[in-house]
């Protein structure tokens, strides 16, 4: 009889460890996906929102805030899956020098612990980016007439 209890204990412990591994894997993969997706989308949105008219005439790199938010939201929405809810929050968007901070909030899958208790974990990813260039001056310091 004693050996059968050990068998039950090993089976229950194995199921518990499997559940914990699945939850941890879901949390880390969601967080990692959000970070790398956010990094790529933010870089592309900043490049897309550069005001090239100002750059050509003065050599100053400047982004357009509304265009950045629009590009970021569009690119992010195209890249994520539809089975999770995301909340995008934009902070500290400076046009010159170009800087933006974005916070993305989402949650993990819902897991039922008891019949009445549902557990999900909130995942928050924050990223700030400053755009810079190695060029100090514009190619056209006097303006661009025929370019």
N, C-alpha and C positions, 0 to 999 in steps of 0.2 A: 504494500500500500504506500509505503514511504517513497518508493521510486516513481510511482505514478504522479505524486505531487510535485516531484522535481521536474518531471516531463511537462506538467501543466505550467509550472513556473517558467521554464525555458521558453515555452510557446508564447506565453503572455509577455514576457520580457522581449522576445523577438518582435512581436507585433508592436509593442510600445516604441522600440528603437526604430522600427520602420516608419512609423507615423511621425516621429520627431525628425527623422532624416528627410522625409517628404516636405514637412513644413519649413525646415531650414533651407532646403534646396529651392523652394518656391520664393522665399524671401530674398535670398542672395541673387538668384537669377533675375528676378524682377528689378531689384535695385541696380544690378550691373547693366541690364538692358536699358533702363531709364538713363543712366549716366552716359553711356556711350552714344545713345541716340540723341540725347540732349546736347552733348558736345558737338557732334557732327551737324546737327540742325542749327545750332547757334552760330557756328562758324559760317555755314552757307548763307544763313539769313543776314548776317552782318555784311558779308561780301555783296549780297544782292541789294542791300539797302544803302550802299555808298552813293553819295551825291557826287556824280562825276563832273557835273557842271562846275561846282565849287572847286573840286580838285584840279580841273584843267586850268581854271582861271587864277587860283591862288596857291595851289599846291597843298592845301589843307585837307586832311581826310576828315570827312564828316558823314554821319549816317542820318537818314530820315527816320524818326521814331515810329511813325505810323506804318511805314513800309516795313520796318524791322518786325514789328508785332504781327503784321499781316503775313509776312513770309515765314516767320517762326511758327505761327499757328497752322498755316497751311501745310508746311513740310512735316511738322510733328503729327498732324492728323492723318496725313497720308502714310506715315510709317508705323503707327501703333496698331495693335489689334483692337477689335471692337468689343472684346469681352471684359474690359476693365474700364472703370471711370477715372478720368484724369482731370485734375484741376491745375490750370496754368496761372501763375501770378508773376507779373513783371514788376521789377523794382529797379530803381537807379538807372534809368535809360538816359544816358547823356549823349547828345549828338556830337559834341566836339570836346575833348577827345572821345572817340567812340567807346562806350562802355555800357554793358548791360548785365543785369542780374535777373535770373529766372528761377522760380521755384515750381517744381512739379510735385503734386501730391497724388498718390494713388494708394490702393490697399491690396493686400494679398487676397488669395482665394478664401472663401469662408469655410471654416471647418467646424463641424458639430462635435462638441465634447460630450455633452449630455443631450437628452432629448429636448431640453429647453434652453441650452446655452450654445450660442454660436460665437466663434472666435475668428477675428480677422485682424491683421496687423497693418497699421498705417505706414506707408513708405514715403518719405519726403526727400527729394533730391534738389539741392541748391547748387547753381553754377554761376560764376561771374566770369565775364570775358572782356578783355580790353583789346581793341584792334590797333595794331601798330604796323609800321612799314619800315623798311630799311632805307627808303628814299626820303630825303629831306626836302627836296624841291620838286616842283612840277617840271615837266619837259617844256611847258609853255608858260614861262613866268609873266609874259606880257599879254596873256590871253590866247585863246585858240580861235583863229579865224578860218583856216583851211584844213582842219584836221578831222 
